[in-house]
Amino acid sequence: MARTNEKQQAHDLIERLAPGQISAVVHLLEVMTDPVARSLASAPVDDEPVTEEEAREIATARASLDRGEGVPNQQLLAEFGLTSEDFARMGRGPLGPNADR
């Protein structure tokens, strides 16, 4: 019975919100009900120390980016069998097995 009252209270509170506030609440509810988001939120913090080798690799990668030597996006996409059009569609939603290519 208490759960029903809490749901009704939530509905009542939502009805009193301004449109911009509703958008924020909807986003919060989506995150709260998304199993991947919940898993990420409850995952333990990676507190493993960075090794000297890893630190050197990170510094090398950052220096490469500073020199403008990054890998072009199209090259990365091609490594995964994707095109720029696929990337644009993924921005609008996930590519599924029935996605039009």
Residue frames relative to the residue before (quaternion, step in Angstrom):
aa qw qx qy qz dx dy dz
M 1.0000 0.0000 0.0000 0.0000 0.00 0.00 0.00
A 0.6437 0.5273 -0.3262 0.4485 3.59 0.98 -0.85
R 0.6262 0.5465 -0.3381 0.4414 3.58 1.06 -0.79
T 0.6379 0.5174 -0.3223 0.4706 3.58 0.97 -0.81
N 0.6472 0.5132 -0.3167 0.4664 3.58 0.97 -0.82
E 0.6491 0.5060 -0.3235 0.4669 3.61 0.99 -0.77
K 0.6392 0.5103 -0.3320 0.4699 3.59 0.98 -0.77
Q 0.6577 0.4984 -0.3133 0.4699 3.57 0.93 -0.85
Q 0.6252 0.5249 -0.3352 0.4704 3.58 1.02 -0.77
A 0.6355 0.5209 -0.3273 0.4665 3.60 0.99 -0.83
H 0.6446 0.5139 -0.3150 0.4703 3.59 0.94 -0.88
D 0.6579 0.5163 -0.3068 0.4545 3.58 0.92 -0.91
L 0.6664 0.4962 -0.3019 0.4676 3.57 0.97 -0.86
I 0.6281 0.5341 -0.3357 0.4556 3.59 0.99 -0.79
E 0.6357 0.5425 -0.3266 0.4415 3.58 0.98 -0.82
R 0.6950 0.4768 -0.2740 0.4633 3.61 1.12 -0.56
L 0.5621 0.6372 -0.3767 0.3689 3.61 1.25 -0.17
A 0.4996 -0.6054 0.5292 0.3223 3.52 -1.30 0.50
P 0.6863 -0.5060 0.3165 0.4155 3.64 -1.14 0.51
G 0.6650 0.5008 -0.3123 0.4577 3.62 0.91 -0.82
Q 0.6430 0.5096 -0.3175 0.4755 3.56 1.07 -0.70
I 0.6144 0.5461 -0.3486 0.4503 3.58 1.04 -0.73
S 0.6253 0.5418 -0.3325 0.4526 3.56 0.99 -0.84
A 0.6654 0.4972 -0.3022 0.4677 3.59 0.93 -0.86
V 0.6542 0.5042 -0.3095 0.4712 3.58 0.99 -0.83
V 0.6248 0.5292 -0.3410 0.4619 3.59 0.98 -0.80
H 0.6469 0.5086 -0.3207 0.4690 3.59 0.92 -0.88
L 0.6494 0.5164 -0.3147 0.4610 3.59 0.90 -0.89
L 0.6720 0.4906 -0.2992 0.4671 3.59 0.90 -0.88
E 0.6197 0.5351 -0.3447 0.4591 3.59 1.03 -0.73
V 0.6654 0.4921 -0.2995 0.4747 3.57 0.93 -0.89
M 0.6686 0.5175 -0.3001 0.4417 3.57 0.94 -0.89
T 0.7464 0.3964 -0.2230 0.4858 3.59 1.05 -0.70
D 0.5498 0.5990 -0.3960 0.4266 3.60 1.28 -0.09
P 0.4091 -0.7466 0.4615 0.2494 3.63 -0.51 1.12
V 0.6310 0.5203 -0.3486 0.4579 3.60 1.03 -0.65
A 0.6521 0.5048 -0.3177 0.4681 3.58 0.92 -0.86
R 0.6405 0.5153 -0.3292 0.4646 3.60 0.98 -0.79
S 0.6460 0.5220 -0.3197 0.4561 3.59 0.96 -0.85
L 0.6693 0.4933 -0.3011 0.4670 3.55 0.93 -0.89
A 0.6633 0.5166 -0.3057 0.4470 3.57 0.97 -0.85
S 0.7513 0.3804 -0.2166 0.4939 3.57 1.05 -0.70
A 0.4399 0.6965 -0.4623 0.3282 3.60 1.26 0.03
P 0.5160 -0.6386 0.4601 0.3381 3.58 -1.02 0.70
V 0.5606 -0.5907 0.4665 0.3451 3.54 -1.20 0.61
D 0.4066 -0.6862 0.5439 0.2608 3.57 -0.97 0.86
D 0.0128 0.8309 -0.5533 0.0581 3.54 -0.18 1.29
E 0.3621 0.7250 -0.5028 0.3007 3.55 1.25 0.40
P 0.4432 -0.7100 0.4677 0.2841 3.60 -0.75 0.97
V 0.4834 -0.6376 0.5205 0.2982 3.54 -1.21 0.64
T 0.3898 -0.7202 0.5215 0.2397 3.58 -0.84 0.98
E 0.6602 -0.4922 0.3748 0.4259 3.57 -1.26 0.29
E 0.6363 0.5297 -0.3259 0.4565 3.58 1.01 -0.82
E 0.6567 0.5022 -0.3081 0.4708 3.59 0.93 -0.89
A 0.6358 0.5298 -0.3263 0.4567 3.58 0.98 -0.83
R 0.6436 0.5082 -0.3200 0.4744 3.61 1.02 -0.81
E 0.6549 0.5153 -0.3099 0.4578 3.59 0.96 -0.88
I 0.6394 0.5165 -0.3183 0.4724 3.59 1.01 -0.81
A 0.6623 0.5012 -0.3055 0.4657 3.58 0.92 -0.92
T 0.6387 0.5231 -0.3207 0.4644 3.59 1.00 -0.81
A 0.6618 0.5056 -0.3007 0.4647 3.58 0.93 -0.90
R 0.6636 0.4985 -0.3091 0.4643 3.60 0.92 -0.86
A 0.6401 0.5153 -0.3245 0.4685 3.58 0.98 -0.81
S 0.6267 0.5373 -0.3279 0.4594 3.58 1.02 -0.81
L 0.6626 0.4897 -0.3013 0.4801 3.59 0.95 -0.85
D 0.6254 0.5424 -0.3324 0.4519 3.58 1.02 -0.80
R 0.6915 0.4446 -0.2644 0.5042 3.60 1.13 -0.66
G 0.5246 -0.6594 0.4000 0.3605 3.59 1.26 0.06
E 0.4808 0.6911 -0.4136 0.3466 3.57 1.18 0.48
G 0.2760 0.7834 -0.5154 0.2107 3.58 1.11 0.53
V 0.5400 -0.6006 0.4796 0.3429 3.56 -1.29 0.32
P 0.4742 -0.6770 0.4750 0.3021 3.61 -0.82 0.93
N 0.6044 -0.5947 0.4021 0.3454 3.55 -1.08 0.83
Q 0.6514 0.5247 -0.3302 0.4375 3.61 0.90 -0.84
Q 0.6262 0.5301 -0.3408 0.4591 3.60 1.06 -0.69
L 0.6544 0.5014 -0.3110 0.4729 3.59 0.96 -0.84
L 0.6401 0.5216 -0.3270 0.4597 3.56 0.93 -0.87
A 0.6525 0.5268 -0.3170 0.4430 3.59 0.92 -0.92
E 0.6137 0.5570 -0.3510 0.4357 3.60 1.04 -0.68
F 0.7265 0.3736 -0.2208 0.5328 3.57 1.20 -0.51
G 0.5359 -0.6526 0.3890 0.3682 3.57 1.28 0.24
L 0.5386 0.6186 -0.3971 0.4118 3.57 1.17 0.58
T 0.3089 -0.7202 0.5886 0.1986 3.54 -1.30 0.39
S 0.6785 -0.4527 0.3681 0.4464 3.57 -1.30 0.09
E 0.6217 0.5393 -0.3373 0.4570 3.58 1.11 -0.71
D 0.6139 0.5317 -0.3398 0.4743 3.60 1.05 -0.77
F 0.6498 0.5301 -0.3076 0.4495 3.55 0.95 -0.94
A 0.6520 0.5063 -0.3124 0.4701 3.58 0.97 -0.85
R 0.6541 0.5004 -0.3170 0.4703 3.61 0.98 -0.82
M 0.6320 0.5340 -0.3397 0.4472 3.59 1.00 -0.75
G 0.6044 0.5581 -0.3499 0.4481 3.57 1.16 -0.52
R 0.6909 0.4455 -0.2654 0.5037 3.55 1.23 -0.50
G 0.7647 -0.2125 0.1578 0.5875 3.60 1.23 -0.34
P 0.6523 -0.5358 0.3505 0.4058 3.60 -1.18 0.37
L 0.4300 -0.6462 0.5604 0.2888 3.53 -1.24 0.59
G 0.1247 -0.8028 0.5806 0.0526 3.54 -0.64 1.07
P 0.7093 -0.4460 0.3122 0.4477 3.57 -1.26 0.05
N 0.7363 0.3818 -0.2231 0.5122 3.60 1.16 -0.50
A 0.3573 0.7445 -0.4975 0.2656 3.58 1.24 0.26
D 0.4296 -0.6822 0.5115 0.2974 3.56 -0.96 0.80
R 0.2249 -0.7985 0.5518 0.0857 3.53 -0.77 1.10
